[in-house]
């Protein structure tokens, strides 16, 4: 076997090993109850019935329809936990895309270190890459878009270049179809082309053809959504308002309210960014910028643009949940390859990659301890819903104050109130008028679950909801820190005893 053949076999085995390691690090998906987003998206997918002013029908979500299509497709396979197959498949695809993309940037050594970094970052349980969240489904598509953009510039045949550019544009737009701020794949390709033509590495005709092909690819998913909206009578203004307009309104709600919780999450976000090695990888890239610019100026500019776009998206997200950091992973692994390609700070980079791998393993052990001892919020919320479901009648309904989709899902009941998460409640029903109308109307839910104080965010400062709740409902017990209320005049068996410390074992 020739030396080249041996290297190809070694690369193949390395990538297969990296994929296997990535999938092993996704083991929390097998032992963890559904997270709020997963439960909410599943409920939205199950009840999807488009209307002109709500693209999902009754339940409300601020996500593109493509994300919910992913849930519908998985649900056909096997119920509410089936969507977790997508992160596993896409995680494996991320590993392959990382290896190929970074091989093009810096050769086999860069590809191997970058792939190890990708596995370490994806395997960190703190940002839930194993869960079927919008970020974990969209970020792999960003990485694929970057890979295909780089491949398109390497090919000599026009047909191959154009096909790869179409794929890069489509993957970049599909990432936006999972979460509306994941634009960095498209930005990477655009900047890569722009700098390549400025440096005269490509002729204007080549750039025009590649840009046209990429735009065509990006338009394909968008056209599918627009055609779907037209066929189902959903207004284009509704699509825009639910996907983008709401986020602007919600950011205003967050910034005008009590900022103590968001600022605390910012602290945890920054801490995790450092403790995971993510910030350190990007920092080493910035420190070695001068050397990297000498060998790969177009890629350096594209990665810098990605970082800017992703950080801006994180800042404007407002809530600062841990999974926001997933958006930075493609830029971080490309940064790793650029450090190697530049030749500077390679030893520190290797130390940081090893640190990132160790961090993932330590946090995975901590994560396992939390779930084995039944101390996670997701486990408690699921137990509350299951407890209600055990004693509820089949046609009962449930409302959770103020939003907890996993309780609704675990109960097996429907909610007569359209907002499953707290932020839509605070933004679209800020005075709780719709919630009070629901509670005092003829279709009032039999069950109400209270998971926090009634005046959280000062949302019931006039006590109108509190008074209505006491007037129409009886407190019938508490489950894992949540108070359970039953509509007056209804009779149900007593809530079952629940051991909130038992580990969650059964998926279903």
C-alpha positions, 0 to 999 in steps of 0.5 A: 500500500502506498504512503498516500493510501495508508494515510487515507486509511488512517484518516478514515479510521480516525474519523470513525473513531471521532464519530464513535466518541461523539456518539458516546458523549451523547449518552445523556440523551438516553437517561434524561427527561425531555427539556422544556424546548423539546417538550414544547416543540413536540406539543406544537408539532403534534397539534400543528394546524396552520392559521393566517395569524399563527403558522402553528395553529393553537400553540405558539412558538417563535421558531421557523417551521422547518424545526417543527417539521423535524419534530414531526418527521421524528415523531412518526418514527417513535414518539416524543423522544425520537427527535433526539435521533437528529442531534446524534446523526447531525453530531456525526455529520459535524465531525465529518464536516469538521475534518474535511473543512479543516483538512482543506485549511491546514492539512491532516494535523490541523484536521485531527486537532480540530476534530478532537476539539469539535468532539470535546465541545459537542460532548460537553453536556452543559449546552445540551448538544445531545438534546433536540434543541434548535441550536443542536439541530442548526449548528451542524448545518452551519459547519456543513455550509462552511465545509462545502464553501471551502470544497467549492473553492478547491474543485477545478470542474465547474459543475462540481464547484457549482453543485458544492456552492448550491449545497453550501447555500442550502445548508446555511439557509437550513441552519436558519430554518432551525434557529433564526440567528444561525446565519454564520454559515452563509456569512462565512461563504459570502466573506470567503468569496468576497476576500478571494476576489479582492485578492484576485484568487478568483476571477469575477466570472467565477465569483459570479457563478459561485455566488449565484449558485450559493444564492440559488441553494439558499433560496430553495429552503426559503421557497419551500417555506413560502409555498407551504405558507401560501398553500396553508393560508399563512400570511407572510407577515405572520411568518416574519412576526413570529420568527423575527418580530417577536424576538425584538419585542421579547428583547425589550421585555427582558431589558425592561424587566428585572435583569438579575436573572439574565445577568446571573446567566451571563456570568454562568455563560462566560464561566462556561465559555472559559471552562469548556475551552471554547473561549480559549480556542478562539482567543488563541486564534485571535492572538495568532491572527498575524501568522494565520493571515499570511497563509489563509487570509480569506478564511481568516476574514470569514471566521472573524465574520462568523465570530462577530455574527455569532457573538451578536446573536448571543447578545441579542438573544437576551435570555443567555441560556447555555445552549447559546454557546453552541453557535460558536463551535464551528468558528472555534474549530475552524480557528483551531485549524487556522492556528495550526496553519499559521504555525504560531501558538500550536503547543498552547493550542494542543494544551487547550484542546486537551483541556477542552476534552478533559472539561467535557469528561468532568462535566459529563461526570457531574451531569451524571451525578445530578441526574442519578440523584434526581436533582435536575429541574427537568426531572422534577418538572416531568414528575409533576406532569406524570403525577397529574396524569396518573389521576386525571381523566382523559378529557382533562386539560392542564395549565402551567404557571408560567410556562413549563412545556415538559409538565404539559407533555408528561401529563399527557393532557392538552393545555387550553392556553396557547403559550407554553413558555414564559417569555411568550407569556411575558411578551404577548400576554403581559397583563395575563388577560388571556390567561385569566380569560382562559381560567374563568371561561367555560373551557377552564383547565381542570388542573393548574400547576404552579411552579413559582411565585404568582407575582414573578417578574411583577406580572401579577402585581394587582393580584388579579390572577391570585384572587381568581385562582383562589376563587376557582381552584382548590390546592390539592397537593404539591409535587417536587416543589410545584403546587397542584390546583384542581378546579372547584367542583371536580373530584379526582383521586389523590395525587400519588406520592412521588420520590423526587430524588429517584433517578429518571430511568424510563424513556417514553 
